[in-house]
């Protein structure tokens, strides 16, 4: 059984309610048909019955709940709650009403906030900023977490490195140039995400162009400091750095470049020093290594809301719905 099939099986075992707010996009309906047919999750589609009937085409979405913000008896409570949450920022009842009736991403996040859904998946036709803005304004960060970050779950075919070819790459989608403290927190969140999604022990490599002092530069110093902070915050975690990529995942290279390290050569969670490195790295592995790349998935938000690449396929949406459901189980 492949990794995403295992995730789907776990999602089916304890069904969660996931919101899909992008009902203007055909991929949403194709994905919804598969999710419902396979029994991966219960779905809520946000929009009027008329527009959903027009947009769904020939896809069978029988079983999905359709929630029209203009007609739902819960909308007034959502408006009142949004005003309460954002009143210090000047939110009025009129502004909240306008936002919730016309921006389905905000409505979907309010459903999660009010306990009417367990998670949300969006981003097929919205930017990461548009997807995350209502999350940060309404759901805010998870208790004990200092920042929201993003990761990609990478599944590399015919690969004996990582966890049988499964890795987490962080942050490869959101935090542009994290300082040492942020980088350390990204590492801890990514380790937790790996454990939740795979059930296996995270082995975390703090990546650099240097291994154990082989190069001197301020960029290397940042990774060294982040490694120190991460050790202080989670001394029980298998985490080491700074490590070059080959030293992190190839056993013989790790043994040569970082002898004595329990991480070198065995890492399954790869923490990149900045967004440039992370984004380039995941795309290289996806395109040249033919890897499945799920993400950018978010971590650190108080409830599971996940972003999609705007170039995603319907199959990608199905996979992220399953991942979001498993994250909701862990909550």
N, C-alpha and C positions, 0 to 999 in steps of 0.2 A: 504494500500500500504506500503510495506516494505521500509526501508531507501534507499537501493541501487536502488530500483525501482523508487523512487522519484528522485534520482540523474540522472538515465537514462532519465526520463521524462524531466528534466531540460536540459540535454545535447541535446536531440532531438529538443527542442524548438528553439535552436540557434546553429546549427551545427558548430563545429570547426574541424580543420584539425589536425590530430594527426599522428605523425611518429612512426612506429614500425620498428626498425632497425634490430631486431634479426630474420632475415629471414632464418637462419639455423635451427630454432627450430619449431617442429610440432605444439606446443601450440600456436605459433603466428598465424598460419593459421586457427586453430580451433577458436581462439578468433576473428580473423578478419572476418570470416564467420558470426559469431553471431553479431558483431558490425554492419556490413553492412546490414545484414538481418533485424535487429531491427531499423536501421537508427539512431544509437547513435552518430556517428561521421563520417566524411570523413577520409579516411585512405591513408597514403603513406607507401609503403613497399620499403625498400632500398635494391637494389641488381640487378643483371642482370636478364633479362627475362628468360634466360636458367636455371639459378640456382633456381629461384623462381618456375618455371614450374616443375622442378625436385623435389623440396622440399615440395610443397604444397599438394601433394598426391591427395586425392579425395575432398578436401575442396574447396568450391565455393567462390572465392574472387573477383567475378565480381563487378566492381565498384571501386576497390582499384586502386590508381595510383601507378605504378611501376617506380621507379627512379633508373637508373643505373649510378653510379658516373662516370664510364668510358665513358659514352655516353652523359650525360646530358649537355645541352648548358649553364647551370649555374655553372658548376664545376669550370671553370676558375675564375669566380668572387668570389666563395667561397675560392679558393686558395689564391687569392690576399687579401681578407679580413682576412683570418687566419694569413697570414704573417704580415699584419698591426697590428693585435691584439697581436701577440706573438714575434714581432721583437726584443723587449727589452730582451727577453729570448733566443735570438739567432736563432729564426725560419727562415729557408731559404725557398725559393720557392720549391726546390726539396723535402725538408722534409715535407712541407705542402701538396704537391701533393701525396707523399707516404702515408701520414696519411689519407687523405681524400679518396683516392682510395681503401684503404685496411682496414680501421677501420670505419665501418658503424655507430658506435655510434657518432664519431666525425662528420660524414657527416650529421647525423640526427640533431645534435645540431646546426650545421651551417645553416641548413634549417630553424630552429626556429629563429636563430639570424638574418637571412636575411629576415624574414617575409614571407617565403614560407610555413611555418607551424606554428600552434599555440601552439603546445606542443609535448612532446615525452614521450613514455613509454618504459622502458628497464629494464633489470636485471634478466630475466628468466634464462639466461645462462651466465650472467656476474656478477661480484662482485659489491657491492655498490661503492667501490673505482673506479672501471672501469667506472661505469655509471656516477658518479659525477665529475670525473676529467675533462672531456671536458666541462661540465657545468660551473665549477668554472673558467676554463681557458678562456672560450669564452663568456658565458652569464654574469658571475660574479653575485654579490649579488644585490638584489633589493634595489633601493634608500631608505634610511632611515632604512635599516636593517643591523645590525652589523655582523650577522653570519648566515650561513646555518645550519639548523637543520632538524630533521626528526620526524615524528609522525606516529602513527597507528590510524586509524579510527576503533573503535571497536563497533560492533553492537551485543548486548547481547540479546538472545531470552527470552521472558517472564520475562522481568525485568522492574520494575517501578522506578528504580534509574537512575540518570543521566538525559538525555533527552529521556525519554521512552526507556532506554536501550542503547542509543547511547552516546559514550564517545570519546574524543581524549586523547591518552596517548603520552606524550612527555617528553624528547626525548628518544624514545625507539629504535633508529636505527642508530645513527650517533655520537653524541657528547659524548665522553667517560666519562669524569669527569669534567663537567663544573664548573667554578668558579662562585661566586655569580652574577656577572654582566652577564655572559653568561646564567646562569639559569634564570635570570629575563627576558632576551631577548627571550629565548625559550618560556617562559610563555606568553609573549605578542604575539609572532608569532603564537603560538598554539591557543590562544584566537581568533585571526583574522581568522585562518583557520577554526575553529569551526563555526564561524559566516557565513563565505562564504559557507561552505558545508551544514550546517543545516538550516541557516536562523534564528537561535534562539540565545538568549543571552548567551554568554559564562559565566560560573561560575567556577572560577579557584582555585584549591587547590594545594598549594605547599606542597608536601608530605614528610614525615619524619617518623622515628620510635618514634617521640615525638609529643605530642600535647600541644602547648602553655606552653612550659617550663617543661613538665613532665619528661624530661631527659636532662642531661647536657653532651654535647660532641661537638667536633669541627665540626662534620658532621651536627649536629643540627644548630650550629651557621651559617653555610653556607646557610642553607635554610632560616633562620631568616633574614639574610642580603639580600638575593635574594628577599625576600618578600618586604623588605623595599625599595629596588631599583625599583622593579616593580611598587610599589605604587607611587613613585616619577615620574616615566616615564608615567604612565597611571592612574592617580588618579580616573578616572571615572569608571575603570574596577572593577567588582566584583571579588576580589582576596583576599585570606587569607592563612596564614600559620604561623608556621609550624603545619601541621595536619597529624595525622595517617590516614590510609586509611579508617577505619570504621568511624572515626569522619568526614571524608570528604563526604561520600556518604550515610550514614545511618542516617536519620533524628533524631531518638531518641538518638543515640550515639553522634551525633554532638551537640544536645541541652545539653547533659550532660557534655561532655568534653570541649566544646567551646561555652558556653552560650553567646548569644549576637552577634555571628558571622552570617552574612548573607550568608556566603558560606558553613559553616559546615553543613553536612547532605544533601546538594543540589548540590554538584559539578558535572560538566559534562566535565571539562577539568582537567586532572590529570597530574601534573608535577612531574616527578620522580627526585630524587637527583643525580642520575648517570645512566649510560647506563646499568650497571648490574641490578639495580632495575627495570628499564623500560623494558628491554628485558625479564627478568624473569616474570615480572608482566603481560605483554601482552600475553606471551605464556601460563601462567597459566589460564588466562581468556579464551583464545582461546580453549585450550584443555579440561579443566575441566568444563568451563561454556558453551562450544559449541558455542562460539561467532564467528561471522564473523570478520576477521582481515584484513583490507586493508592497505597495506604499505610494507616497510617504504615509506611514502609519504614525499616529501621534501617541505620545506618552507624557504623563504629567498633568493631563486634564482630569477633572473630578469624575468624569464619566466617559465611556469610550465613544469618541467621535473620530472617524478616520477620513482622511483626504484621499483623493484619487488623482492620478495623472490625467490631464485632459486628453492625452492620447490613449487612454485605457480602452480595452475591449470589454464586451459584456461579460466574458469569462473572468476578467480581472475583477469586475464588480462583484461577481459571485464569490470569488475567493476572499475579497475584503469583507464582505458581509459575514462570511463564516468566521473570519479572524475576529471581527468586532463582536460577534456573538460569544466566542470563547473568552475574549477579554471581559465581557459583561458577566459571564459565569464567575470569573475570578473576583469580580467586584463584590 
